[in-house]
């Protein structure tokens, strides 16, 4: 019975995935608009990745420092070594509103039926 419930849940999840097909604008203005939109998104994603990588590098360094502090805290002083922050799992906001901006450029978005 649990296997049947799992299979039903999995089938429901897989059929719930909706896909969309982006059809680029056809006018010269629309093409230029989309090119500018994609360039902005790409620049944002590059910047976000650099910031994210830099923060994670800093967190790794802080984690190593915390480990060294604990290792050399031979007197077991409480709160002597601050814990390192956890790694960031924040997702990029760079594509927020992309669909609306894409359509404003003259593009179309069609739902793909499966």
C-alpha positions as a printed NumPy array, in Angstrom:
array([[  0.   ,   0.   ,   0.   ],
       [  2.765,   2.563,   0.787],
       [  4.361,   1.838,  -2.594],
       [  1.05 ,   2.514,  -4.35 ],
       [  0.697,   5.838,  -2.473],
       [  4.256,   6.778,  -3.448],
       [  3.651,   5.91 ,  -7.114],
       [  0.401,   7.907,  -7.146],
       [  2.116,  10.896,  -5.524],
       [  4.991,  10.703,  -8.002],
       [  2.624,  10.473, -10.983],
       [  0.656,  13.463,  -9.721],
       [  3.836,  15.46 ,  -9.232],
       [  5.156,  14.641, -12.703],
       [  1.899,  15.57 , -14.437],
       [  1.732,  18.818, -12.478],
       [  4.891,  20.139, -14.172],
       [  3.887,  22.755, -16.701],
       [  6.279,  23.797, -19.42 ],
       [  6.257,  26.95 , -21.485],
       [  7.693,  27.778, -24.891],
       [  9.075,  31.312, -25.325],
       [  8.587,  32.685, -28.834],
       [ 10.914,  35.592, -29.53 ],
       [  9.62 ,  38.92 , -30.819],
       [  9.776,  39.338, -34.596],
       [ 10.127,  43.098, -35.021],
       [ 13.522,  44.822, -35.013],
       [ 12.431,  46.841, -31.951],
       [ 11.254,  43.7  , -30.165],
       [ 14.453,  41.844, -30.972],
       [ 16.526,  44.771, -29.655],
       [ 14.323,  44.946, -26.533],
       [ 14.769,  41.222, -25.841],
       [ 18.521,  41.453, -26.468],
       [ 18.728,  44.297, -23.917],
       [ 16.549,  42.369, -21.447],
       [ 18.715,  39.254, -21.772],
       [ 21.895,  41.315, -21.378],
       [ 20.545,  42.853, -18.155],
       [ 19.554,  39.43 , -16.804],
       [ 22.957,  37.98 , -17.724],
       [ 24.817,  40.876, -16.063],
       [ 22.636,  40.521, -12.96 ],
       [ 23.254,  36.761, -12.772],
       [ 27.004,  37.265, -13.155],
       [ 27.005,  39.9  , -10.401],
       [ 24.811,  37.751,  -8.141],
       [ 27.052,  34.693,  -8.626],
       [ 30.169,  36.733,  -7.831],
       [ 28.562,  38.105,  -4.658],
       [ 27.255,  34.68 ,  -3.655],
       [ 30.653,  33.031,  -4.269],
       [ 32.421,  35.792,  -2.31 ],
       [ 30.089,  35.401,   0.669],
       [ 30.446,  31.622,   0.648],
       [ 34.239,  31.999,   0.517],
       [ 34.062,  34.315,   3.525],
       [ 31.817,  31.828,   5.357],
       [ 34.288,  29.002,   4.641],
       [ 37.091,  31.121,   6.037],
       [ 35.023,  31.903,   9.135],
       [ 34.25 ,  28.195,   9.562],
       [ 37.975,  27.345,   9.45 ],
       [ 38.661,  30.091,  11.999],
       [ 35.936,  28.734,  14.273],
       [ 37.416,  25.232,  14.022],
       [ 40.881,  26.536,  14.895],
       [ 39.455,  28.522,  17.788],
       [ 37.709,  25.422,  19.165],
       [ 40.895,  23.411,  18.736],
       [ 42.958,  25.922,  20.711],
       [ 40.269,  26.648,  23.303],
       [ 42.017,  24.364,  25.779],
       [ 40.369,  26.008,  28.782],
       [ 36.91 ,  25.265,  27.302],
       [ 35.821,  28.86 ,  27.751],
       [ 32.123,  29.13 ,  26.875],
       [ 31.277,  31.37 ,  23.907],
       [ 34.97 ,  31.92 ,  23.167],
       [ 34.542,  30.872,  19.551],
       [ 31.65 ,  32.338,  17.601],
       [ 30.008,  29.835,  15.259],
       [ 30.466,  30.322,  11.55 ],
       [ 27.379,  31.395,   9.622],
       [ 25.691,  28.738,   7.523],
       [ 26.206,  28.808,   3.742],
       [ 23.778,  30.844,   1.705],
       [ 21.135,  29.058,  -0.338],
       [ 19.562,  32.251,  -1.586],
       [ 18.348,  32.065,  -5.158],
       [ 18.97 ,  34.736,  -7.753],
       [ 16.279,  37.408,  -8.121],
       [ 17.551,  38.267, -11.62 ],
       [ 14.745,  36.547, -13.501],
       [ 11.912,  37.962, -11.39 ],
       [  9.394,  39.52 , -13.741],
       [ 11.174,  38.187, -16.838],
       [  8.011,  36.794, -18.453],
       [  6.194,  40.127, -18.236],
       [  9.174,  42.035, -19.618],
       [  9.595,  39.433, -22.386],
       [  5.958,  39.917, -23.4  ],
       [  6.374,  43.708, -23.223],
       [  9.137,  43.316, -25.82 ],
       [  6.646,  41.598, -28.118],
       [  7.478,  38.004, -27.282],
       [  4.854,  35.343, -26.662],
       [  4.736,  32.559, -24.122],
       [  2.775,  29.439, -24.969],
       [  1.903,  26.654, -22.593],
       [  3.197,  23.268, -23.805],
       [  0.608,  20.536, -23.407],
       [  1.992,  17.108, -22.585]])
